[in-house]
Amino acid sequence: MAKRDFYEILGVAKNSSEDEIKKAYRKLAMKYHPDRNPDNKEAEEKFKEVKEAYEMLTNPEKREAYDRYGHAGVDPNMGGGGGGFGAGGFGDAFGDIFGDIFGGGGRRSSGPQVYRGADLRYNLEITLEQAAHGFDTTIRVPSWDKCDTCHGSGAKPGTSPTTCGTCGGHGQVRMQQGFFSIQQTCPKCHGTGKIIPEPCPSCAGAGRIKRNKTLEVKIPVGIDNGMRIRSTGNGEPGTNGGPPGDLYVEIHIKAHPVFQREGDDLHCEMPISFAKAALGGEIEVPTLDGKVAFTVPEGTQSGKTFRLKGKGIKGVRSGYPGDLFCHVAVETPVKLTEKQKELLREFDRSTVEGGSKHSPQTKTWKDKVKDFFE
């Protein structure tokens, strides 16, 4: 009996992607699952047929040969159509399904699994001035280097690692549980595929030793609290030749005695005397670039905010600097002499006699209280 077309079996077009083929396969494999079709020989044969089509069409070389020459171009010994439901049969088929779901890909590994190294974080505390202007610095971070004694092999000098007998050097073992086939890291060699009979005395068989290394870090102008700088390849080394992870330098800005940062803007409280608030005049205002002169207008009230444009911080992604907001706090004089107290009493009498024109806020407040009680 002539074999059916693989694309027809799966119900997909010849130009279908691998993802489309996998999706069709999962649907049909679950449909003809032997547990769903007990003692159904027809369903069993259909499952075998679906599995064979899937294995052929998800193998790039076999698919190319099939597309060019049909069934004659595919070696029947490499197909999975005649297998039962033991090793290489149903268990492997659903190993493919669950491998795709959980990230294993469902393919039997031909060697030890390669893993990327873990990323590391380094907390760097800097001042607000350093964040505003940027600077270059050096940091010392823990690092793993190749062991000088065994040159990274992990074996005692004069000896060498041997192939793991449990996994045959693959680093992975396949566990069969009923019709499920689960691939996991070899418990004997922990995924390396090698066993070290005599570990290196310097590194205890790890093949690497821990050292501190110095790295140069460039802190960009305007960096903000919580931002991170990535140092590529300076994380932990990979496993079995995998690439190293990255180092992330996380910025923490110290509290400033004068300024509070809000995005690219700065805020500060500016205490002024009672006389300066009443009469007005020039005062010096601090900025991150030095002091600037600023004129306080006559009659300035406590809580008044003045904006100094462009005196904030130029952020990492900003085209221009933010502003500085100065919040006025009128300071009440303390520890007065008798003469100063008498002068203030005289001043108070004169303002009361002058009426509400000297205290417009007090007049407004009294009117509101009067309206409230009436």
C-alpha positions as CSV (number, residue, x, y, z in Angstrom):
1,M,0.0,0.0,0.0
2,A,1.5,3.3,-1.1
3,K,2.4,5.8,1.6
4,R,0.3,9.0,2.0
5,D,1.9,12.4,1.5
6,F,3.4,13.7,4.7
7,Y,1.9,17.2,4.3
8,E,-1.5,15.6,3.6
9,I,-1.2,13.5,6.8
10,L,-0.6,16.6,8.9
11,G,-3.1,18.7,7.0
12,V,-0.6,21.5,6.2
13,A,0.6,23.2,3.1
14,K,4.0,22.5,1.5
15,N,5.2,26.0,2.4
16,S,4.2,25.7,6.0
17,S,6.6,26.9,8.7
18,E,8.0,24.5,11.3
19,D,5.8,26.1,14.0
20,E,2.7,25.4,11.9
21,I,3.8,21.8,11.4
22,K,4.4,21.4,15.2
23,K,1.0,22.9,15.9
24,A,-0.8,20.5,13.5
25,Y,1.2,17.5,14.9
26,R,0.3,18.3,18.6
27,K,-3.4,18.4,17.6
28,L,-3.3,15.1,15.8
29,A,-1.1,13.4,18.3
30,M,-3.5,14.2,21.1
31,K,-6.4,13.1,18.9
32,Y,-5.0,9.6,18.2
33,H,-3.5,9.2,21.7
34,P,-3.8,5.5,22.6
35,D,-5.2,6.3,26.0
36,R,-8.0,8.1,24.3
37,N,-8.5,5.3,21.8
38,P,-8.0,2.0,23.8
39,D,-7.7,-1.1,21.6
40,N,-8.2,1.0,18.5
41,K,-5.7,-0.4,15.9
42,E,-6.7,2.2,13.4
43,A,-6.0,5.1,15.8
44,E,-2.6,3.5,16.6
45,E,-1.7,3.3,12.9
46,K,-2.7,6.9,12.4
47,F,-0.6,8.0,15.3
48,K,2.4,6.2,13.9
49,E,1.7,7.8,10.5
50,V,1.4,11.3,12.1
51,K,4.7,10.8,14.1
52,E,6.6,9.7,11.0
53,A,5.4,12.7,9.0
54,Y,6.3,15.1,11.8
55,E,9.8,13.7,12.2
56,M,10.5,14.0,8.5
57,L,9.1,17.5,8.0
58,T,10.8,19.0,11.1
59,N,14.2,17.7,10.0
60,P,15.5,20.3,7.5
61,E,17.7,17.8,5.5
62,K,15.0,15.1,5.4
63,R,12.3,17.7,4.4
64,E,14.5,19.0,1.6
65,A,15.1,15.5,0.3
66,Y,11.3,14.6,0.6
67,D,10.3,17.8,-1.2
68,R,12.7,17.0,-4.1
69,Y,12.3,13.2,-4.5
70,G,9.2,12.3,-2.5
71,H,9.3,9.1,-0.3
72,A,12.1,7.7,-2.5
73,G,14.4,10.5,-1.3
74,V,14.0,9.6,2.4
75,D,15.9,6.7,4.0
76,P,13.2,4.5,5.6
77,N,15.6,3.4,8.3
78,M,15.6,7.0,9.7
79,G,11.9,7.3,10.0
80,G,9.8,6.6,13.1
81,G,6.8,5.0,11.4
82,G,7.4,1.4,12.4
83,G,8.2,1.9,16.1
84,G,5.9,0.9,18.9
85,F,5.1,2.9,22.1
86,G,8.3,2.2,24.0
87,A,11.7,3.8,23.4
88,G,11.7,5.9,20.2
89,G,7.9,5.5,19.9
90,F,5.0,7.2,21.7
91,G,7.2,8.4,24.6
92,D,9.7,10.2,22.3
93,A,6.8,11.7,20.4
94,F,5.3,13.3,23.5
95,G,8.8,14.2,24.7
96,D,8.9,16.4,21.6
97,I,5.5,18.0,22.6
98,F,6.4,18.7,26.2
99,G,10.0,19.7,25.3
100,D,8.6,22.4,23.0
101,I,6.3,23.6,25.8
102,F,8.9,23.7,28.5
103,G,11.8,24.9,26.4
104,G,13.7,21.7,25.8
105,G,13.0,21.5,22.1
106,G,12.3,17.8,22.3
107,R,15.6,16.9,20.7
108,R,18.0,14.5,22.1
109,S,21.2,16.4,22.9
110,S,24.4,15.2,21.2
111,G,26.6,16.6,24.0
112,P,26.6,18.4,27.3
113,Q,24.1,21.2,27.6
114,V,25.7,24.7,27.3
115,Y,24.4,27.4,29.6
116,R,24.9,31.1,29.7
117,G,26.4,32.5,32.9
118,A,24.3,34.3,35.4
119,D,24.1,38.1,35.5
120,L,25.5,40.0,38.5
121,R,24.6,43.2,40.2
122,Y,26.9,45.8,41.8
123,N,25.4,48.6,43.9
124,L,27.4,51.9,43.4
125,E,26.6,54.8,45.7
126,I,27.5,58.3,44.2
127,T,26.8,61.9,45.1
128,L,24.2,64.2,43.4
129,E,27.1,66.2,42.0
130,Q,28.7,63.1,40.4
131,A,25.4,62.1,38.9
132,A,24.8,65.6,37.5
133,H,28.3,65.9,35.9
134,G,29.2,62.3,35.2
135,F,32.6,60.8,35.9
136,D,34.8,57.7,35.4
137,T,35.5,55.3,38.2
138,T,36.8,51.9,38.9
139,I,35.1,49.1,40.9
140,R,36.3,45.8,42.2
141,V,34.0,42.8,41.7
142,P,34.3,39.1,42.5
143,S,35.1,37.0,39.4
144,W,35.8,33.5,38.4
145,D,39.0,32.8,36.5
146,K,40.4,29.7,35.0
147,C,42.5,27.7,37.4
148,D,46.2,28.0,36.8
149,T,47.0,24.6,38.1
150,C,44.6,22.5,36.0
151,H,44.1,25.0,33.2
152,G,40.4,24.8,33.6
153,S,40.0,21.0,33.3
154,G,39.3,20.5,37.0
155,A,41.5,17.4,37.1
156,K,44.7,16.9,39.1
157,P,47.8,17.6,37.0
158,G,48.8,14.4,35.2
159,T,45.3,13.1,35.1
160,S,42.3,13.9,32.9
161,P,38.5,13.8,33.1
162,T,36.7,10.7,31.9
163,T,33.4,10.4,30.0
164,C,30.4,10.0,32.3
165,G,29.1,6.4,32.2
166,T,25.6,7.4,33.2
167,C,24.8,9.7,30.3
168,G,27.6,8.6,27.9
169,G,29.0,12.1,27.8
170,H,25.7,13.8,26.7
171,G,25.1,15.5,30.0
172,Q,21.4,14.6,29.8
173,V,19.5,11.4,30.7
174,R,16.0,10.4,29.5
175,M,13.6,9.0,32.0
176,Q,10.7,6.9,30.8
177,Q,7.5,7.1,32.9
178,G,4.7,5.2,31.2
179,F,4.3,6.9,27.8
180,F,6.0,10.0,29.0
181,S,9.7,10.5,28.2
182,I,11.4,13.2,30.3
183,Q,14.9,14.5,29.6
184,Q,16.8,15.9,32.5
185,T,20.3,16.8,33.6
186,C,22.5,13.9,34.4
187,P,22.6,13.4,38.3
188,K,26.1,11.9,38.1
189,C,28.0,14.6,36.1
190,H,25.5,17.5,36.6
191,G,25.3,18.1,32.9
192,T,29.1,18.3,32.1
193,G,29.3,14.9,30.5
194,K,32.6,14.3,32.3
195,I,33.7,12.7,35.6
196,I,36.8,13.8,37.4
197,P,38.4,10.9,39.3
198,E,41.1,13.0,40.9
199,P,40.1,16.6,41.4
200,C,42.6,19.4,41.2
201,P,43.8,20.4,44.7
202,S,43.7,24.1,43.9
203,C,40.1,24.4,42.7
204,A,38.6,21.2,44.1
205,G,37.6,20.1,40.6
206,A,35.7,23.3,39.6
207,G,38.3,24.3,37.0
208,R,38.1,27.9,38.1
209,I,38.9,30.0,41.2
210,K,37.4,33.1,42.6
211,R,39.3,36.4,42.4
212,N,38.5,40.1,42.5
213,K,39.0,42.0,39.3
214,T,39.0,45.8,38.7
215,L,36.7,47.2,36.1
216,E,36.5,50.8,34.7
217,V,33.0,52.2,34.6
218,K,31.9,55.4,32.9
219,I,29.0,57.1,34.7
220,P,27.1,59.2,32.2
221,V,26.0,62.8,32.8
222,G,22.6,63.1,34.4
223,I,22.2,59.5,35.5
224,D,19.4,59.0,38.0
225,N,18.8,56.9,41.1
226,G,18.0,53.3,40.2
227,M,19.4,53.4,36.7
228,R,21.7,50.5,35.7
229,I,24.8,50.4,33.5
230,R,25.5,47.1,31.8
231,S,29.1,45.8,31.6
232,T,28.8,43.1,28.9
233,G,30.5,39.7,29.6
234,N,31.6,40.6,33.2
235,G,29.0,38.4,34.9
236,E,29.5,34.8,35.9
237,P,31.1,32.5,33.4
238,G,28.9,30.1,31.4
239,T,28.7,26.3,31.9
240,N,30.3,23.9,29.4
241,G,31.7,26.7,27.3
242,G,28.6,28.8,27.4
243,P,28.9,32.6,27.2
244,P,29.4,34.7,30.4
245,G,26.6,36.7,31.9
246,D,26.6,40.5,32.2
247,L,27.4,42.8,35.2
248,Y,24.8,45.5,36.0
249,V,26.0,48.5,38.0
250,E,23.0,49.9,39.8
251,I,23.2,53.5,40.8
252,H,22.2,54.8,44.2
253,I,22.4,58.5,44.8
254,K,23.2,59.7,48.4
255,A,20.8,62.2,50.0
256,H,22.0,65.8,49.5
257,P,22.0,68.3,52.3
258,V,20.6,71.1,50.1
259,F,18.9,69.7,47.0
260,Q,16.1,67.2,46.3
261,R,16.0,65.8,42.8
262,E,12.8,65.2,40.9
263,G,13.5,64.0,37.4
264,D,15.7,66.6,35.8
265,D,14.5,69.3,38.2
266,L,16.0,70.3,41.6
267,H,14.2,71.7,44.6
268,C,15.7,73.5,47.6
269,E,14.3,75.4,50.6
270,M,15.6,79.0,50.8
271,P,15.3,80.6,54.3
272,I,15.3,84.5,54.2
273,S,14.9,87.0,57.0
274,F,11.7,88.8,57.9
275,A,13.1,92.1,56.8
276,K,14.4,90.7,53.5
277,A,11.0,89.2,52.8
278,A,9.3,92.6,53.6
279,L,11.7,94.9,51.9
280,G,13.0,92.7,49.1
281,G,16.6,92.6,47.8
282,E,19.3,90.5,46.4
283,I,20.3,87.1,47.8
284,E,22.7,84.3,46.8
285,V,21.1,81.1,45.7
286,P,23.2,77.8,45.6
287,T,23.2,75.7,42.5
288,L,25.2,72.6,41.5
289,D,27.5,74.9,39.5
290,G,28.0,77.5,42.2
291,K,26.2,80.5,43.6
292,V,24.0,82.8,41.6
293,A,22.5,86.2,42.5
294,F,18.7,86.4,42.7
295,T,16.5,89.4,43.6
296,V,13.6,88.7,46.0
297,P,10.7,91.0,45.3
298,E,9.2,93.2,48.1
299,G,6.5,91.6,50.1
300,T,7.6,88.0,49.5
301,Q,5.5,85.5,51.5
302,S,6.7,82.3,53.1
303,G,6.1,79.3,50.8
304,K,6.6,81.3,47.6
305,T,8.4,79.3,44.9
306,F,10.8,80.9,42.5
307,R,12.0,79.1,39.4
308,L,15.6,79.4,38.1
309,K,15.4,78.1,34.5
310,G,18.1,75.7,33.3
311,K,19.7,75.4,36.8
312,G,18.6,71.7,37.3
313,I,20.2,68.6,35.8
314,K,20.6,67.6,32.2
315,G,19.3,64.0,32.2
316,V,20.7,61.1,30.3
317,R,18.1,61.3,27.6
318,S,17.3,65.0,27.9
319,G,18.3,67.6,25.3
320,Y,18.5,70.4,27.9
321,P,18.7,70.7,31.7
322,G,15.8,71.0,34.1
323,D,15.1,73.9,36.4
324,L,15.8,74.8,40.0
325,F,12.8,75.6,42.2
326,C,13.6,77.6,45.3
327,H,10.9,77.5,48.0
328,V,11.0,80.5,50.3
329,A,10.8,80.0,54.1
330,V,10.6,83.3,56.0
331,E,12.5,82.8,59.2
332,T,11.1,84.2,62.4
333,P,13.8,85.9,64.5
334,V,14.7,84.3,67.9
335,K,16.6,85.3,71.0
336,L,15.8,89.0,70.6
337,T,17.1,91.8,72.8
338,E,14.8,94.1,74.6
339,K,15.5,96.9,72.2
340,Q,14.7,94.6,69.2
341,K,11.5,93.5,70.8
342,E,10.4,97.1,71.4
343,L,11.2,98.0,67.8
344,L,9.0,95.1,66.7
345,R,6.2,96.2,69.0
346,E,6.4,99.6,67.5
347,F,6.4,98.2,64.0
348,D,3.4,96.0,64.8
349,R,1.4,98.9,66.1
350,S,2.2,100.9,63.0
351,T,1.0,98.1,60.7
352,V,-2.2,97.6,62.7
353,E,-3.0,101.3,62.5
354,G,-2.3,101.2,58.7
355,G,-5.1,98.7,58.2
356,S,-5.5,95.7,56.0
357,K,-3.3,97.1,53.2
358,H,-0.2,95.8,55.1
359,S,-1.7,92.3,55.7
360,P,-3.9,91.4,52.8
361,Q,-3.7,87.6,53.6
362,T,-4.9,88.2,57.2
363,K,-7.8,90.3,55.9
364,T,-8.8,87.6,53.5
365,W,-8.5,84.9,56.1
366,K,-10.7,86.8,58.6
367,D,-13.4,87.4,56.0
368,K,-13.5,83.6,55.3
369,V,-13.8,82.8,59.0
370,K,-16.6,85.4,59.4
371,D,-18.5,83.9,56.4
372,F,-18.0,80.4,57.9
373,F,-19.6,81.2,61.2
374,E,-22.4,83.3,59.8
